[in-house]
Amino acid sequence: MSNTNTGNTVKAYRPDIDGLRALAVLFVVAYHAFPAFFKGCFIGVDVFFVISGFLICGIILTSLESNTFSIKGFYRRRIYRLFPALITVLLATMGFGWFSLFADEYTGLGKHIAGGAGFVANLVIWQEIDYWDIATKLKPLLHLWSLGVEEQYYIIFPCMLLLAWKKKFKPTTLIAVMLLFSFACNIYYYKRDPGLNFYAPYTRFWELMVGAFLAAMVKDSGLRLHGAILHLDYFLARLVFTEKIPNDGRSVKNLLSVLGISLLFLAVWFCRADANYPGIYAM
């Protein structure tokens, strides 16, 4: 759920974001299936973080504007959305591990299952070993680290946004401050402590905050942004086409779509799973 360009209405379904989400999933699956060939496809996780930040912030701000937001309702929806699939994965992994693992391995798996169920898998794995180590890659619940980061973000962010709203603070300013603080932590730690930098929530929150900032900016300046897009669209249409076409913003949107997908594939090409990531490369 997110705003349209005018900032006045709410669009219940965004097929473009669903397509981007599908691309992010394909990236991650390709990386784990063929890591030697798709070396940069792990960035799908980062794309997912931005999407989640955008969608959740848009939903919260819309609810706050209509005076329908509640912390209880927010977490109830998260439980309904996450728990069925999560419980299925954890139980299936537990059952498979019972027949295929040694006792000490099964004990370690139990620790990871508990971490996944408590949404602290990132903290559990961080305390054990470096992310890019082969032994870590073989852990069956490794992928739950990103869910841990997301859920820790969802514990903090909605409460802070609700408090800021009640105190009449501007959401874009609050989000920008949190984004910059988290990104500064990321830059500070990516050389000093790569393991912490990869798994710690406060060095990863900035990626969700990028999406949240975009959602808040559209909410705050939707009409002005729409006007700017129309002006730019008129210029591009006259520059590219021989005949007059409707000034509906479509030329700018198509250009941004091509630019966005090109940047994603450039990131896949250049980013590598080493101690320099996330760092500045994640931006």
VOPAGU-2260 file (C-alpha; in pm, 1 decimal, decimal comma):
REM VOPAGU-2260
SITE   aa  ch    i         X         Y         Z
SITE  MET   A    0       0,0       0,0       0,0
SITE  SER   A    1     140,1     336,2     -96,6
SITE  ASN   A    2      59,3     675,8    -235,5
SITE  THR   A    3      -2,6     765,5    -593,4
SITE  ASN   A    4     188,0    1052,6    -746,2
SITE  THR   A    5     -68,3    1309,9    -647,8
SITE  GLY   A    6     -32,5    1229,5    -280,5
SITE  ASN   A    7    -411,0    1247,4    -232,1
SITE  THR   A    8    -518,2     888,8    -273,2
SITE  VAL   A    9    -392,2     549,7    -168,6
SITE  LYS   A   10    -320,4     272,7    -413,5
SITE  ALA   A   11    -387,4     -70,8    -267,5
SITE  TYR   A   12    -163,3    -262,3    -506,4
SITE  ARG   A   13     161,3    -166,3    -678,3
SITE  PRO   A   14     246,8    -419,7    -952,8
SITE  ASP   A   15     577,6    -242,5   -1016,7
SITE  ILE   A   16     686,0    -299,6    -656,8
SITE  ASP   A   17     571,1    -661,0    -675,4
SITE  GLY   A   18     785,8    -701,4    -985,9
SITE  LEU   A   19    1082,8    -548,4    -806,6
SITE  ARG   A   20    1021,8    -781,8    -512,0
SITE  ALA   A   21    1019,1   -1080,8    -749,3
SITE  LEU   A   22    1346,5    -964,7    -903,8
SITE  ALA   A   23    1503,8    -933,3    -559,2
SITE  VAL   A   24    1395,4   -1289,7    -472,8
SITE  LEU   A   25    1535,1   -1422,5    -801,5
SITE  PHE   A   26    1865,3   -1248,9    -729,8
SITE  VAL   A   27    1898,4   -1414,4    -388,0
SITE  VAL   A   28    1793,6   -1759,8    -513,6
SITE  ALA   A   29    2040,2   -1733,5    -803,2
SITE  TYR   A   30    2320,5   -1635,1    -565,2
SITE  HIS   A   31    2264,0   -1925,4    -327,1
SITE  ALA   A   32    2211,0   -2177,8    -608,2
SITE  PHE   A   33    2507,0   -2068,5    -822,8
SITE  PRO   A   34    2732,6   -1846,3    -606,9
SITE  ALA   A   35    3031,7   -1879,6    -838,1
SITE  PHE   A   36    2833,3   -1751,8   -1137,0
SITE  PHE   A   37    2595,3   -1496,1    -983,0
SITE  LYS   A   38    2849,3   -1337,4    -748,8
SITE  GLY   A   39    2666,4   -1008,1    -691,4
SITE  CYS   A   40    2309,7   -1131,2    -670,2
SITE  PHE   A   41    2314,3   -1127,9    -289,9
SITE  ILE   A   42    2214,8    -759,3    -318,1
SITE  GLY   A   43    1855,1    -882,3    -354,5
SITE  VAL   A   44    1840,7    -868,5      25,8
SITE  ASP   A   45    1927,3    -498,2      19,1
SITE  VAL   A   46    1659,1    -435,1    -243,7
SITE  PHE   A   47    1411,7    -613,3     -18,0
SITE  PHE   A   48    1506,0    -393,7     277,0
SITE  VAL   A   49    1431,0     -78,0      77,8
SITE  ILE   A   50    1098,7    -217,0     -46,4
SITE  SER   A   51     994,5    -312,6     307,4
SITE  GLY   A   52    1085,6      29,0     444,0
SITE  PHE   A   53     888,7     201,1     168,2
SITE  LEU   A   54     573,0      -7,0     203,0
SITE  ILE   A   55     557,9     -17,2     581,9
SITE  CYS   A   56     626,3     355,5     623,5
SITE  GLY   A   57     360,1     436,9     364,7
SITE  ILE   A   58     105,2     219,6     544,8
SITE  ILE   A   59     186,5     370,6     885,4
SITE  LEU   A   60     171,6     730,9     760,2
SITE  THR   A   61    -159,4     667,9     584,0
SITE  SER   A   62    -301,3     517,1     905,0
SITE  LEU   A   63    -170,1     806,9    1113,9
SITE  GLU   A   64    -330,5    1060,8     880,2
SITE  SER   A   65    -665,5     884,5     907,7
SITE  ASN   A   66    -622,4     838,5    1285,6
SITE  THR   A   67    -658,0     460,6    1252,9
SITE  PHE   A   68    -305,6     349,5    1343,7
SITE  SER   A   69    -246,0     131,2    1647,6
SITE  ILE   A   70      67,5     -49,7    1757,4
SITE  LYS   A   71    -138,7    -355,5    1848,5
SITE  GLY   A   72    -300,4    -370,9    1505,2
SITE  PHE   A   73      34,0    -323,0    1332,5
SITE  TYR   A   74     197,8    -615,1    1512,5
SITE  ARG   A   75    -109,4    -832,4    1470,1
SITE  ARG   A   76     -86,8    -791,0    1092,8
SITE  ARG   A   77     285,0    -869,7    1102,1
SITE  ILE   A   78     214,7   -1190,0    1297,7
SITE  TYR   A   79     -57,0   -1298,0    1053,8
SITE  ARG   A   80     174,7   -1231,6     760,9
SITE  LEU   A   81     495,3   -1390,9     892,3
SITE  PHE   A   82     417,4   -1662,8    1141,6
SITE  PRO   A   83     248,0   -1928,6     922,1
SITE  ALA   A   84     540,5   -1948,0     678,1
SITE  LEU   A   85     803,0   -1906,5     950,4
SITE  ILE   A   86     659,1   -2182,1    1170,5
SITE  THR   A   87     638,0   -2414,3     869,0
SITE  VAL   A   88    1002,9   -2354,0     780,7
SITE  LEU   A   89    1123,8   -2398,6    1138,7
SITE  LEU   A   90     926,5   -2721,1    1194,6
SITE  ALA   A   91    1035,1   -2867,6     861,0
SITE  THR   A   92    1399,2   -2785,3     933,4
SITE  MET   A   93    1370,6   -2933,0    1282,8
SITE  GLY   A   94    1220,6   -3254,4    1143,4
SITE  PHE   A   95    1481,9   -3289,7     870,9
SITE  GLY   A   96    1762,1   -3218,5    1117,9
SITE  TRP   A   97    1640,0   -3493,4    1352,1
SITE  PHE   A   98    1713,3   -3757,3    1086,4
SITE  SER   A   99    2018,9   -3605,8     916,2
SITE  LEU   A  100    2233,9   -3432,4    1180,3
SITE  PHE   A  101    2463,5   -3549,7    1458,0
SITE  ALA   A  102    2372,1   -3461,7    1816,0
SITE  ASP   A  103    2603,8   -3160,0    1843,1
SITE  GLU   A  104    2488,7   -3032,5    1502,1
SITE  TYR   A  105    2126,1   -3071,7    1603,7
SITE  THR   A  106    2196,5   -2874,2    1921,1
SITE  GLY   A  107    2334,4   -2592,5    1708,7
SITE  LEU   A  108    2031,8   -2611,6    1481,6
SITE  GLY   A  109    1805,7   -2581,9    1786,0
SITE  LYS   A  110    1985,7   -2261,8    1880,2
SITE  HIS   A  111    1924,0   -2123,4    1532,7
SITE  ILE   A  112    1559,4   -2228,7    1541,0
SITE  ALA   A  113    1516,0   -2044,9    1870,4
SITE  GLY   A  114    1691,7   -1740,7    1723,4
SITE  GLY   A  115    1468,0   -1748,8    1416,1
SITE  ALA   A  116    1153,1   -1782,8    1623,6
SITE  GLY   A  117    1260,9   -1490,1    1840,8
SITE  PHE   A  118    1364,3   -1275,2    1541,3
SITE  VAL   A  119    1724,3   -1251,3    1660,7
SITE  ALA   A  120    1882,1   -1488,3    1407,3
SITE  ASN   A  121    2115,1   -1211,6    1289,0
SITE  LEU   A  122    2250,7   -1166,6    1641,8
SITE  VAL   A  123    2293,4   -1541,6    1694,0
SITE  ILE   A  124    2486,1   -1588,9    1368,5
SITE  TRP   A  125    2691,1   -1275,0    1427,9
SITE  GLN   A  126    2819,3   -1418,6    1756,2
SITE  GLU   A  127    2925,7   -1742,7    1588,9
SITE  ILE   A  128    3115,7   -1676,5    1270,7
SITE  ASP   A  129    3180,9   -1443,4     978,2
SITE  TYR   A  130    2902,9   -1438,2     717,0
SITE  TRP   A  131    3118,9   -1535,6     419,5
SITE  ASP   A  132    3276,7   -1835,1     587,7
SITE  ILE   A  133    3189,0   -2165,8     419,9
SITE  ALA   A  134    3061,9   -2317,0     745,7
SITE  THR   A  135    2823,5   -2025,7     791,6
SITE  LYS   A  136    2689,9   -2060,2     437,8
SITE  LEU   A  137    2597,5   -2420,4     510,8
SITE  LYS   A  138    2374,4   -2333,1     804,7
SITE  PRO   A  139    2017,3   -2418,9     699,5
SITE  LEU   A  140    1857,3   -2114,0     863,8
SITE  LEU   A  141    2117,2   -1858,5     758,9
SITE  HIS   A  142    1859,5   -1670,1     551,7
SITE  LEU   A  143    1663,8   -1575,4     865,0
SITE  TRP   A  144    1924,8   -1313,2     956,6
SITE  SER   A  145    1753,7   -1060,9     727,6
SITE  LEU   A  146    1415,4   -1133,3     884,8
SITE  GLY   A  147    1571,4   -1061,5    1223,9
SITE  VAL   A  148    1694,4    -719,9    1105,4
SITE  GLU   A  149    1352,8    -636,7     960,4
SITE  GLU   A  150    1161,1    -733,9    1272,0
SITE  GLN   A  151    1398,6    -544,5    1500,8
SITE  TYR   A  152    1338,5    -243,0    1279,0
SITE  TYR   A  153     962,8    -293,6    1309,4
SITE  ILE   A  154     989,3    -297,4    1688,0
SITE  ILE   A  155    1161,0      43,3    1694,4
SITE  PHE   A  156    1044,1     237,6    1390,5
SITE  PRO   A  157     661,8     237,0    1429,4
SITE  CYS   A  158     689,9     347,1    1793,0
SITE  MET   A  159     925,9     632,0    1704,8
SITE  LEU   A  160     709,0     739,9    1411,7
SITE  LEU   A  161     396,6     736,1    1629,3
SITE  LEU   A  162     570,4     941,1    1899,3
SITE  ALA   A  163     699,9    1190,4    1641,8
SITE  TRP   A  164     350,1    1223,0    1493,9
SITE  LYS   A  165     195,9    1293,9    1832,2
SITE  LYS   A  166     465,8    1553,1    1910,5
SITE  LYS   A  167     406,4    1720,9    1569,9
SITE  PHE   A  168     755,9    1640,1    1441,9
SITE  LYS   A  169     802,3    1609,4    1067,2
SITE  PRO   A  170     836,2    1239,1     968,8
SITE  THR   A  171    1083,6    1311,9     688,1
SITE  THR   A  172    1320,2    1488,1     930,7
SITE  LEU   A  173    1305,1    1206,4    1186,9
SITE  ILE   A  174    1364,2     943,1     920,1
SITE  ALA   A  175    1652,3    1140,0     766,2
SITE  VAL   A  176    1827,6    1166,6    1104,3
SITE  MET   A  177    1786,3     792,2    1171,6
SITE  LEU   A  178    1901,8     710,4     818,9
SITE  LEU   A  179    2217,5     920,7     846,3
SITE  PHE   A  180    2304,1     783,8    1190,7
SITE  SER   A  181    2267,3     422,8    1075,4
SITE  PHE   A  182    2462,6     483,7     754,1
SITE  ALA   A  183    2740,5     651,7     953,5
SITE  CYS   A  184    2760,4     338,6    1174,6
SITE  ASN   A  185    2778,8     127,6     859,3
SITE  ILE   A  186    3069,8     329,8     721,9
SITE  TYR   A  187    3247,6     331,0    1058,4
SITE  TYR   A  188    3231,4     -45,5    1115,8
SITE  TYR   A  189    3265,9    -196,6     769,0
SITE  LYS   A  190    3644,9    -203,6     793,5
SITE  ARG   A  191    3678,6    -223,4    1172,6
SITE  ASP   A  192    3435,2    -510,1    1234,1
SITE  PRO   A  193    3283,5    -663,2     915,1
SITE  GLY   A  194    3081,5    -922,5    1107,6
SITE  LEU   A  195    2914,0    -660,3    1325,3
SITE  ASN   A  196    2859,4    -437,5    1024,1
SITE  PHE   A  197    2682,4    -711,2     832,0
SITE  TYR   A  198    2454,4    -842,3    1107,2
SITE  ALA   A  199    2397,4    -561,7    1356,9
SITE  PRO   A  200    2058,0    -393,3    1323,1
SITE  TYR   A  201    2185,3     -37,8    1370,4
SITE  THR   A  202    2429,7     -74,3    1077,3
SITE  ARG   A  203    2152,5    -211,5     852,6
SITE  PHE   A  204    1851,1       2,8     943,5
SITE  TRP   A  205    1956,9     274,6     698,8
SITE  GLU   A  206    1858,5      51,6     406,9
SITE  LEU   A  207    1501,5      27,2     532,2
SITE  MET   A  208    1516,6     398,0     612,9
SITE  VAL   A  209    1593,9     479,1     248,9
SITE  GLY   A  210    1260,0     325,1     154,1
SITE  ALA   A  211    1086,4     493,2     446,3
SITE  PHE   A  212    1230,7     830,5     345,9
SITE  LEU   A  213    1098,9     790,1      -9,0
SITE  ALA   A  214     751,9     706,6     124,1
SITE  ALA   A  215     755,0    1000,8     364,9
SITE  MET   A  216     881,2    1235,1      93,9
SITE  VAL   A  217     595,8    1135,5    -138,2
SITE  LYS   A  218     350,1    1191,8     146,3
SITE  ASP   A  219     502,8    1526,6     234,5
SITE  SER   A  220     562,1    1661,1    -116,5
SITE  GLY   A  221     341,3    1449,4    -342,3
SITE  LEU   A  222     175,2    1736,5    -526,5
SITE  ARG   A  223     501,9    1926,1    -578,4
SITE  LEU   A  224     676,8    1612,8    -701,3
SITE  HIS   A  225     392,5    1540,4    -940,7
SITE  GLY   A  226     414,6    1892,7   -1079,4
SITE  ALA   A  227     791,1    1865,6   -1125,5
SITE  ILE   A  228     749,9    1532,0   -1304,5
SITE  LEU   A  229     495,5    1683,2   -1544,3
SITE  HIS   A  230     727,5    1974,6   -1628,1
SITE  LEU   A  231    1018,1    1737,9   -1691,5
SITE  ASP   A  232     794,0    1504,0   -1887,6
SITE  TYR   A  233     690,3    1789,3   -2118,8
SITE  PHE   A  234    1056,6    1870,8   -2186,9
SITE  LEU   A  235    1154,5    1506,5   -2253,8
SITE  ALA   A  236     855,1    1447,6   -2480,3
SITE  ARG   A  237     946,1    1746,6   -2695,4
SITE  LEU   A  238    1310,0    1637,2   -2702,9
SITE  VAL   A  239    1244,4    1274,6   -2802,8
SITE  PHE   A  240     919,0    1255,5   -3002,4
SITE  THR   A  241     831,7    1422,3   -3332,2
SITE  GLU   A  242     460,7    1437,8   -3252,8
SITE  LYS   A  243     292,1    1587,6   -2950,4
SITE  ILE   A  244     203,6    1325,6   -2688,0
SITE  PRO   A  245      -2,3    1358,4   -2367,1
SITE  ASN   A  246     182,9    1531,1   -2084,7
SITE  ASP   A  247     104,4    1260,5   -1828,3
SITE  GLY   A  248     446,4    1190,2   -1678,3
SITE  ARG   A  249     486,1     864,8   -1867,5
SITE  SER   A  250     813,3     961,2   -2039,1
SITE  VAL   A  251     979,4    1042,5   -1707,0
SITE  LYS   A  252     847,6     725,2   -1546,3
SITE  ASN   A  253     977,3     510,8   -1833,1
SITE  LEU   A  254    1316,3     682,1   -1814,1
SITE  LEU   A  255    1336,9     629,1   -1437,4
SITE  SER   A  256    1235,8     263,9   -1479,2
SITE  VAL   A  257    1514,3     200,1   -1729,8
SITE  LEU   A  258    1763,9     388,4   -1512,4
SITE  GLY   A  259    1656,0     198,4   -1200,7
SITE  ILE   A  260    1681,2    -147,6   -1355,6
SITE  SER   A  261    2016,9     -55,3   -1510,1
SITE  LEU   A  262    2152,5      51,4   -1170,8
SITE  LEU   A  263    2035,6    -276,0   -1016,6
SITE  PHE   A  264    2218,3    -484,3   -1273,4
SITE  LEU   A  265    2527,5    -264,1   -1240,3
SITE  ALA   A  266    2518,4    -337,4    -866,6
SITE  VAL   A  267    2489,2    -710,1    -937,9
SITE  TRP   A  268    2789,9    -684,9   -1169,3
SITE  PHE   A  269    3019,4    -483,8    -940,6
SITE  CYS   A  270    2927,6    -583,5    -582,5
SITE  ARG   A  271    3108,2    -877,2    -429,5
SITE  ALA   A  272    3058,6   -1079,0    -111,9
SITE  ASP   A  273    3364,4    -971,2      82,6
SITE  ALA   A  274    3463,7    -767,8     385,5
SITE  ASN   A  275    3395,7    -440,5     198,7
SITE  TYR   A  276    3023,8    -509,3     193,6
SITE  PRO   A  277    2792,8    -352,2     288,2
SITE  GLY   A  278    3000,1     -36,2     345,6
SITE  ILE   A  279    2971,7     234,0      82,6
SITE  TYR   A  280    2898,6     -22,7    -190,2
SITE  ALA   A  281    2552,9     -95,1     -53,1
SITE  MET   A  282    2439,6     260,3    -133,1
